[in-house]
């Protein structure tokens, strides 16, 4: 692990404690996938500059009278400490062993949350893949969910276009494009007319 030779290095225990505290903060905010948490822990945190009267973000406007006065120093944050991937793996294993991290639980929670916000299964699957969740875990999550995707598509279309959905081809195409953008499959989109026609 490399760090600034002018700075005394922190012990492995201190680094592990810092990473664990960071992991607990992130997981307290919301569930994360294993890959997502690993990525966040491997990225050094950005330190916000401290407010200090002796430092200025921008040099003050100078006049000829100030020619002899040196400019105020501009604050530069210290370089971020490099994070050892092996320590991150130890934290990930600790979180898995203590069930703080669980991709199956994360997937269920994510499907429920995103479906409530009006997103369809196609988009949610894509987002879960980007978050590093394994395909088998995603498939199981969708098999176990109780979300009625056809009903979701219908409710979303009614909120956007009114209870009486348009029947003219041009207006129906708008409804289809909207639902496709939100991540619904073609069969779910077609069902809003086929299954709900009075």
SEKOL-413178 format. One line per field, with one value per atom (N, C-alpha, C): residue number from 1; residue in one letter; atom name; x, y, z. Coordinates in steps of 0.02 Angstrom, whole numbers, always signed. Example, Ala and Ser with C-alpha at 12.3 -4.5 7.8 and 13.67 -1.06 7.14 Angstrom:
2
num = 1,1,1,2,2,2
residu = A,A,A,S,S,S
atome = N,CA,C,N,CA,C
X = +660,+615,+660,+642,+684,+645
Y = -284,-225,-165,-112,-53,+2
Z = +390,+390,+390,+354,+357,+394
//
This chain:
198
num = 1,1,1,2,2,2,3,3,3,4,4,4,5,5,5,6,6,6,7,7,7,8,8,8,9,9,9,10,10,10,11,11,11,12,12,12,13,13,13,14,14,14,15,15,15,16,16,16,17,17,17,18,18,18,19,19,19,20,20,20,21,21,21,22,22,22,23,23,23,24,24,24,25,25,25,26,26,26,27,27,27,28,28,28,29,29,29,30,30,30,31,31,31,32,32,32,33,33,33,34,34,34,35,35,35,36,36,36,37,37,37,38,38,38,39,39,39,40,40,40,41,41,41,42,42,42,43,43,43,44,44,44,45,45,45,46,46,46,47,47,47,48,48,48,49,49,49,50,50,50,51,51,51,52,52,52,53,53,53,54,54,54,55,55,55,56,56,56,57,57,57,58,58,58,59,59,59,60,60,60,61,61,61,62,62,62,63,63,63,64,64,64,65,65,65,66,66,66,67,67,67,68,68,68,69,69,69,70,70,70,71,71,71,72,72,72,73,73,73,74,74,74,75,75,75,76,76,76,77,77,77,78,78,78,79,79,79,80,80,80,81,81,81,82,82,82,83,83,83,84,84,84,85,85,85,86,86,86,87,87,87,88,88,88,89,89,89,90,90,90,91,91,91,92,92,92,93,93,93,94,94,94,95,95,95,96,96,96,97,97,97,98,98,98,99,99,99,100,100,100,101,101,101,102,102,102,103,103,103,104,104,104,105,105,105,106,106,106,107,107,107,108,108,108,109,109,109,110,110,110,111,111,111,112,112,112,113,113,113,114,114,114,115,115,115,116,116,116,117,117,117,118,118,118,119,119,119,120,120,120,121,121,121,122,122,122,123,123,123,124,124,124,125,125,125,126,126,126,127,127,127,128,128,128,129,129,129,130,130,130,131,131,131,132,132,132,133,133,133,134,134,134,135,135,135,136,136,136,137,137,137,138,138,138,139,139,139,140,140,140,141,141,141,142,142,142,143,143,143,144,144,144,145,145,145,146,146,146,147,147,147,148,148,148,149,149,149,150,150,150,151,151,151,152,152,152,153,153,153,154,154,154,155,155,155,156,156,156,157,157,157,158,158,158,159,159,159,160,160,160,161,161,161,162,162,162,163,163,163,164,164,164,165,165,165,166,166,166,167,167,167,168,168,168,169,169,169,170,170,170,171,171,171,172,172,172,173,173,173,174,174,174,175,175,175,176,176,176,177,177,177,178,178,178,179,179,179,180,180,180,181,181,181,182,182,182,183,183,183,184,184,184,185,185,185,186,186,186,187,187,187,188,188,188,189,189,189,190,190,190,191,191,191,192,192,192,193,193,193,194,194,194,195,195,195,196,196,196,197,197,197,198,198,198
residu = X,X,X,X,X,X,X,X,X,X,X,X,X,X,X,X,X,X,X,X,X,X,X,X,X,X,X,X,X,X,X,X,X,X,X,X,X,X,X,X,X,X,X,X,X,X,X,X,X,X,X,X,X,X,X,X,X,X,X,X,X,X,X,X,X,X,X,X,X,X,X,X,X,X,X,X,X,X,X,X,X,X,X,X,X,X,X,X,X,X,X,X,X,X,X,X,X,X,X,X,X,X,X,X,X,X,X,X,X,X,X,X,X,X,X,X,X,X,X,X,X,X,X,X,X,X,X,X,X,X,X,X,X,X,X,X,X,X,X,X,X,X,X,X,X,X,X,X,X,X,X,X,X,X,X,X,X,X,X,X,X,X,X,X,X,X,X,X,X,X,X,X,X,X,X,X,X,X,X,X,X,X,X,X,X,X,X,X,X,X,X,X,X,X,X,X,X,X,X,X,X,X,X,X,X,X,X,X,X,X,X,X,X,X,X,X,X,X,X,X,X,X,X,X,X,X,X,X,X,X,X,X,X,X,X,X,X,X,X,X,X,X,X,X,X,X,X,X,X,X,X,X,X,X,X,X,X,X,X,X,X,X,X,X,X,X,X,X,X,X,X,X,X,X,X,X,X,X,X,X,X,X,X,X,X,X,X,X,X,X,X,X,X,X,X,X,X,X,X,X,X,X,X,X,X,X,X,X,X,X,X,X,X,X,X,X,X,X,X,X,X,X,X,X,X,X,X,X,X,X,X,X,X,X,X,X,X,X,X,X,X,X,X,X,X,X,X,X,X,X,X,X,X,X,X,X,X,X,X,X,X,X,X,X,X,X,X,X,X,X,X,X,X,X,X,X,X,X,X,X,X,X,X,X,X,X,X,X,X,X,X,X,X,X,X,X,X,X,X,X,X,X,X,X,X,X,X,X,X,X,X,X,X,X,X,X,X,X,X,X,X,X,X,X,X,X,X,X,X,X,X,X,X,X,X,X,X,X,X,X,X,X,X,X,X,X,X,X,X,X,X,X,X,X,X,X,X,X,X,X,X,X,X,X,X,X,X,X,X,X,X,X,X,X,X,X,X,X,X,X,X,X,X,X,X,X,X,X,X,X,X,X,X,X,X,X,X,X,X,X,X,X,X,X,X,X,X,X,X,X,X,X,X,X,X,X,X,X,X,X,X,X,X,X,X,X,X,X,X,X,X,X,X,X,X,X,X,X,X,X,X,X,X,X,X,X,X,X,X,X,X,X,X,X,X,X,X,X,X,X,X,X,X,X,X,X,X,X,X,X,X,X,X,X,X,X,X,X,X,X,X,X,X,X,X,X,X,X,X,X,X,X,X,X
atome = N,CA,C,N,CA,C,N,CA,C,N,CA,C,N,CA,C,N,CA,C,N,CA,C,N,CA,C,N,CA,C,N,CA,C,N,CA,C,N,CA,C,N,CA,C,N,CA,C,N,CA,C,N,CA,C,N,CA,C,N,CA,C,N,CA,C,N,CA,C,N,CA,C,N,CA,C,N,CA,C,N,CA,C,N,CA,C,N,CA,C,N,CA,C,N,CA,C,N,CA,C,N,CA,C,N,CA,C,N,CA,C,N,CA,C,N,CA,C,N,CA,C,N,CA,C,N,CA,C,N,CA,C,N,CA,C,N,CA,C,N,CA,C,N,CA,C,N,CA,C,N,CA,C,N,CA,C,N,CA,C,N,CA,C,N,CA,C,N,CA,C,N,CA,C,N,CA,C,N,CA,C,N,CA,C,N,CA,C,N,CA,C,N,CA,C,N,CA,C,N,CA,C,N,CA,C,N,CA,C,N,CA,C,N,CA,C,N,CA,C,N,CA,C,N,CA,C,N,CA,C,N,CA,C,N,CA,C,N,CA,C,N,CA,C,N,CA,C,N,CA,C,N,CA,C,N,CA,C,N,CA,C,N,CA,C,N,CA,C,N,CA,C,N,CA,C,N,CA,C,N,CA,C,N,CA,C,N,CA,C,N,CA,C,N,CA,C,N,CA,C,N,CA,C,N,CA,C,N,CA,C,N,CA,C,N,CA,C,N,CA,C,N,CA,C,N,CA,C,N,CA,C,N,CA,C,N,CA,C,N,CA,C,N,CA,C,N,CA,C,N,CA,C,N,CA,C,N,CA,C,N,CA,C,N,CA,C,N,CA,C,N,CA,C,N,CA,C,N,CA,C,N,CA,C,N,CA,C,N,CA,C,N,CA,C,N,CA,C,N,CA,C,N,CA,C,N,CA,C,N,CA,C,N,CA,C,N,CA,C,N,CA,C,N,CA,C,N,CA,C,N,CA,C,N,CA,C,N,CA,C,N,CA,C,N,CA,C,N,CA,C,N,CA,C,N,CA,C,N,CA,C,N,CA,C,N,CA,C,N,CA,C,N,CA,C,N,CA,C,N,CA,C,N,CA,C,N,CA,C,N,CA,C,N,CA,C,N,CA,C,N,CA,C,N,CA,C,N,CA,C,N,CA,C,N,CA,C,N,CA,C,N,CA,C,N,CA,C,N,CA,C,N,CA,C,N,CA,C,N,CA,C,N,CA,C,N,CA,C,N,CA,C,N,CA,C,N,CA,C,N,CA,C,N,CA,C,N,CA,C,N,CA,C,N,CA,C,N,CA,C,N,CA,C,N,CA,C,N,CA,C,N,CA,C,N,CA,C,N,CA,C,N,CA,C,N,CA,C,N,CA,C,N,CA,C,N,CA,C,N,CA,C,N,CA,C,N,CA,C,N,CA,C,N,CA,C,N,CA,C,N,CA,C,N,CA,C,N,CA,C,N,CA,C,N,CA,C,N,CA,C,N,CA,C,N,CA,C,N,CA,C,N,CA,C,N,CA,C,N,CA,C,N,CA,C,N,CA,C,N,CA,C
X = +43,+0,+44,+32,+76,+41,+79,+53,+108,+91,+138,+191,+256,+308,+315,+292,+296,+243,+191,+138,+148,+144,+150,+91,+105,+52,+8,-56,-102,-95,-107,-102,-159,-151,-203,-268,-262,-321,-359,-322,-354,-389,-356,-385,-448,-445,-503,-561,-546,-599,-631,-590,-616,-661,-638,-677,-742,-739,-799,-849,-825,-870,-903,-864,-892,-944,-929,-977,-1042,-1037,-1097,-1138,-1105,-1141,-1180,-1146,-1178,-1237,-1228,-1281,-1338,-1324,-1377,-1423,-1396,-1436,-1484,-1459,-1501,-1462,-1497,-1463,-1420,-1366,-1322,-1309,-1294,-1270,-1197,-1173,-1103,-1055,-1067,-1023,-1026,-1085,-1095,-1057,-1062,-1028,-952,-929,-857,-831,-867,-846,-841,-890,-890,-833,-819,-766,-696,-690,-625,-610,-661,-652,-637,-579,-563,-616,-636,-686,-655,-697,-674,-680,-626,-626,-647,-698,-719,-669,-652,-604,-633,-590,-612,-612,-661,-664,-612,-568,-514,-500,-496,-486,-421,-371,-306,-302,-354,-354,-412,-401,-453,-457,-518,-526,-502,-513,-496,-454,-399,-360,-403,-396,-435,-413,-458,-443,-385,-334,-275,-275,-249,-240,-166,-147,-76,-48,-90,-66,-46,-73,-59,+1,+38,+92,+143,+153,+203,+174,+108,+76,+70,+96,+90,+16,-5,-75,-86,-148,-166,-161,-137,-132,-201,-204,-267,-264,-319,-321,-323,-280,-282,-290,-342,-352,-292,-278,-223,-239,-188,-201,-236,-284,-322,-277,-286,-248,-272,-224,-242,-273,-325,-361,-340,-320,-296,-357,-361,-418,-425,-370,-374,-412,-403,-440,-514,-528,-599,-631,-594,-621,-636,-593,-605,-671,-683,-744,-805,-798,-854,-870,-819,-831,-864,-842,-871,-945,-961,-1031,-1074,-1045,-1082,-1094,-1042,-1049,-1101,-1106,-1154,-1221,-1230,-1293,-1311,-1259,-1271,-1277,-1249,-1247,-1277,-1328,-1362,-1392,-1364,-1388,-1460,-1482,-1552,-1600,-1583,-1625,-1624,-1564,-1557,-1601,-1600,-1638,-1712,-1738,-1810,-1828,-1788,-1800,-1799,-1751,-1743,-1802,-1823,-1880,-1942,-1955,-2014,-2011,-1953,-1945,-1953,-1919,-1922,-1991,-2024,-2090,-2140,-2133,-2177,-2166,-2106,-2092,-2112,-2143,-2169,-2122,-2073,-2027,-2045,-2036,-2053,-1996,-2011,-1962,-1900,-1909,-1852,-1800,-1823,-1777,-1746,-1786,-1761,-1708,-1720,-1670,-1604,-1608,-1548,-1511,-1547,-1516,-1482,-1515,-1485,-1421,-1422,-1362,-1305,-1320,-1269,-1242,-1282,-1260,-1222,-1211,-1170,-1205,-1271,-1308,-1308,-1295,-1292,-1360,-1359,-1420,-1468,-1440,-1482,-1518,-1483,-1514,-1570,-1558,-1609,-1670,-1659,-1714,-1755,-1721,-1756,-1796,-1767,-1802,-1867,-1865,-1926,-1976,-1951,-1997,-2034,-2000,-2029,-2069,-2063,-2099,-2174,-2212,-2285,-2312,-2267,-2289,-2326,-2385,-2424,-2403,-2359,-2330,-2381,-2430,-2483,-2524,-2540,-2578,-2536,-2471,-2426,-2425,-2420,-2419,-2484,-2540,-2606,-2612,-2594,-2598,-2555,-2494,-2449,-2476,-2502,-2531,-2591,-2632,-2691,-2670,-2617,-2593,-2567,-2535,-2504,-2554,-2598,-2641,-2716,-2734,-2804,-2835,-2893,-2924,-2948,-2973,-2994,-2933,-2899,-2839,-2857,-2813,-2828,-2834,-2878,-2888,-2864,-2853,-2827,-2754,-2735,-2669,-2613,-2616,-2562,-2554,-2610,-2609,-2589,-2612,-2592,-2517,-2488,-2416,-2378,-2406,-2375,-2374,-2430,-2435,-2383,-2378,-2330,-2258,-2241,-2172,-2156,-2205,-2194,-2181,-2222,-2215,-2151,-2132,-2069,-2011,-2013,-1960,-1955,-2013,-2013,-1993,-1983,-1955,-2004,-2063,-2111,-2101,-2115,-2110,-2172,-2165,-2219,-2284,-2278,-2339,-2376,-2340,-2372,-2405,-2374,-2402,-2465,-2463,-2523,-2580,-2562,-2613,-2658,-2632,-2673,-2735,-2732,-2791,-2829,-2792,-2825,-2861,-2826,-2854,-2900,-2896,-2935,-2993,-3002,-3057,-3123,-3165,-3231,-3279
Y = -59,+0,+62,+108,+167,+228,+270,+334,+384,+445,+500,+486,+483,+467,+519,+580,+632,+623,+582,+570,+502,+499,+433,+390,+326,+281,+259,+246,+221,+145,+116,+44,+11,-54,-91,-91,-96,-96,-30,+26,+92,+97,+74,+76,+33,-27,-72,-40,-9,+25,+81,+120,+175,+148,+94,+64,+34,+2,-28,+26,+80,+136,+164,+169,+194,+147,+81,+31,+34,+40,+42,+104,+161,+223,+213,+185,+175,+126,+71,+21,+45,+92,+120,+165,+195,+239,+199,+142,+98,+34,-18,-80,-66,-101,-97,-167,-173,-237,-244,-305,-317,-278,-279,-243,-168,-143,-71,-48,-86,-68,-72,-125,-132,-72,-52,+5,+69,+79,+139,+138,+80,+76,+83,+60,+66,+137,+180,+249,+291,+324,+366,+421,+435,+488,+555,+600,+668,+710,+739,+782,+852,+877,+946,+993,+1049,+1096,+1126,+1132,+1162,+1238,+1268,+1341,+1367,+1410,+1435,+1506,+1551,+1622,+1634,+1591,+1603,+1576,+1539,+1512,+1542,+1549,+1577,+1534,+1522,+1484,+1525,+1590,+1634,+1691,+1708,+1765,+1828,+1871,+1933,+1979,+2025,+2074,+2117,+2124,+2161,+2229,+2277,+2345,+2360,+2417,+2436,+2444,+2464,+2473,+2406,+2351,+2285,+2251,+2286,+2255,+2221,+2247,+2218,+2159,+2153,+2102,+2037,+1981,+1918,+1895,+1859,+1835,+1783,+1779,+1729,+1660,+1610,+1542,+1513,+1474,+1441,+1371,+1351,+1286,+1229,+1182,+1121,+1062,+1020,+964,+916,+881,+833,+777,+746,+691,+634,+604,+549,+488,+455,+394,+338,+303,+247,+192,+160,+109,+40,-2,-69,-114,-142,-184,-246,-270,-328,-310,-248,-226,-219,-194,-188,-258,-308,-376,-402,-386,-407,-376,-313,-279,-310,-325,-356,-424,-465,-530,-523,-474,-461,-444,-401,-381,-439,-483,-541,-590,-603,-650,-627,-561,-534,-514,-532,-520,-445,-402,-332,-322,-369,-365,-430,-424,-483,-464,-489,-470,-490,-547,-569,-520,-500,-451,-383,-363,-300,-301,-357,-363,-356,-391,-386,-314,-284,-215,-167,-178,-134,-142,-203,-215,-180,-189,-158,-82,-55,+18,+48,+20,+48,+37,-18,-29,+21,+38,+89,+157,+169,+233,+232,+177,+175,+148,+108,+79,+6,-16,-83,-132,-197,-250,-247,-226,-224,-174,-115,-63,-83,-112,-132,-186,-235,-287,-256,-208,-175,-139,-104,-67,-114,-171,-219,-250,-262,-288,-237,-173,-120,-116,-136,-134,-198,-241,-300,-360,-360,-417,-474,-535,-593,-606,-629,-642,-689,-743,-792,-759,-714,-679,-634,-600,-556,-597,-653,-696,-721,-742,-765,-709,-649,-591,-577,-582,-569,-626,-688,-744,-738,-710,-706,-643,-594,-531,-540,-501,-505,-447,-411,-354,-380,-350,-366,-313,-333,-285,-257,-297,-273,-219,-231,-182,-118,-127,-70,-27,-61,-24,+14,-18,+14,+75,+67,+122,+181,+166,+219,+256,+218,+248,+293,+271,+310,+375,+370,+430,+481,+456,+501,+526,+482,+499,+503,+491,+494,+424,+421,+356,+324,+366,+341,+345,+290,+290,+302,+337,+351,+287,+290,+231,+244,+308,+324,+301,+277,+247,+295,+358,+406,+416,+423,+433,+369,+312,+248,+238,+261,+255,+296,+353,+393,+355,+322,+282,+227,+193,+138,+162,+218,+244,+262,+292,+312,+250,+199,+138,+99,+100,+69,+105,+171,+211,+195,+183,+167,+95,+56,-11,-69,-58,-113,-152,-218,-260,-250,-268,-258,-293,-354,-391,-356,-324,-286,-223,-192,-131,-149,-203,-224,-245,-271,-295,-239,-177,-122,-108,-127,-120,-185,-240,-305,-328,-325,-354,-308,-243,-196,-163,-185,-157,-178,-127,-141,-165
Z = +0,+0,+0,-46,-51,-23,+10,+33,+36,+50,+52,+105,+84,+133,+188,+175,+227,+281,+266,+314,+347,+413,+445,+424,+406,+383,+441,+425,+476,+478,+535,+541,+503,+489,+453,+494,+560,+602,+596,+596,+589,+521,+469,+403,+399,+429,+430,+467,+525,+564,+524,+487,+446,+391,+357,+303,+330,+388,+417,+436,+465,+483,+420,+366,+303,+276,+277,+253,+293,+359,+402,+387,+375,+357,+292,+242,+177,+182,+220,+226,+271,+315,+357,+316,+263,+220,+178,+150,+109,+94,+72,+51,-10,-16,-74,-100,-164,-190,-169,-170,-151,-196,-261,-309,-297,-285,-274,-211,-157,-95,-105,-138,-151,-190,-242,-284,-242,-198,-157,-106,-77,-28,-60,-122,-156,-179,-180,-201,-139,-138,-79,-71,-9,+2,-15,-41,-58,+4,+25,+84,+65,+98,+86,+119,+85,+116,+179,+230,+293,+285,+316,+316,+365,+341,+384,+362,+409,+393,+356,+368,+336,+265,+244,+176,+136,+73,+29,-33,-56,-118,-177,-174,-230,-203,-236,-211,-212,-161,-160,-217,-235,-287,-264,-306,-286,-318,-281,-307,-307,-335,-337,-267,-219,-150,-119,-146,-118,-150,-193,-231,-186,-127,-82,-41,-38,+3,-37,-11,-48,-47,-99,-100,-46,-23,+27,-5,+33,+4,-11,-64,-82,-52,-17,+16,-35,-26,-67,-19,-30,+15,+11,+66,+65,+16,-14,-60,-24,-58,-28,-19,+36,+50,+4,-25,-70,-28,-55,-18,-44,+2,-15,-30,-92,-110,-64,-36,+10,+74,+97,+157,+140,+80,+59,+58,+32,+31,+101,+149,+219,+245,+228,+250,+216,+151,+114,+145,+160,+191,+259,+298,+364,+356,+309,+298,+274,+232,+209,+267,+307,+363,+414,+423,+472,+442,+378,+342,+335,+338,+324,+249,+212,+139,+113,+69,+43,-24,-79,-145,-158,-129,-139,-105,-43,-7,-43,-65,-102,-165,-201,-263,-250,-199,-182,-165,-123,-102,-161,-206,-264,-312,-325,-369,-341,-276,-245,-247,-231,-230,-299,-349,-417,-449,-434,-462,-434,-369,-339,-371,-397,-430,-504,-526,-594,-647,-627,-676,-688,-750,-770,-762,-771,-758,-802,-864,-910,-886,-867,-842,-775,-731,-665,-673,-718,-731,-754,-799,-826,-770,-727,-672,-622,-608,-562,-591,-657,-690,-684,-694,-688,-617,-568,-499,-480,-529,-518,-488,-489,-462,-514,-491,-536,-568,-630,-668,-632,-601,-566,-507,-472,-414,-439,-495,-524,-544,-579,-601,-541,-489,-428,-397,-396,-368,-405,-471,-511,-504,-496,-486,-419,-369,-302,-290,-334,-322,-333,-297,-303,-345,-378,-419,-480,-493,-553,-605,-651,-698,-747,-766,-811,-776,-713,-673,-664,-652,-643,-706,-764,-828,-838,-822,-830,-783,-719,-671,-692,-715,-736,-797,-846,-906,-888,-841,-820,-784,-743,-709,-759,-812,-861,-913,-936,-993,-976,-914,-895,-893,-857,-846,-912,-957,-1023,-1069,-1076,-1118,-1191,-1228,-1298,-1339,-1390,-1432,-1504,-1521,-1588,-1592,-1652,-1661,-1639,-1660,-1646,-1570,-1535,-1462,-1425,-1452,-1422,-1427,-1482,-1493,-1440,-1419,-1366,-1300,-1285,-1224,-1226,-1284,-1290,-1281,-1314,-1308,-1235,-1201,-1131,-1088,-1097,-1056,-1073,-1137,-1156,-1123,-1123,-1092,-1017,-985,-914,-900,-953,-944,-943,-972,-976,-1040,-1037,-1096,-1140,-1204,-1253,-1231,-1204,-1185,-1128,-1083,-1028,-1055,-1104,-1134,-1172,-1211,-1249,-1203,-1144,-1098,-1072,-1071,-1043,-1085,-1149,-1191,-1194,-1200,-1209,-1146,-1088,-1027,-988,-1003,-963,-1001,-1064,-1103,-1071,-1063,-1033,-1087
//
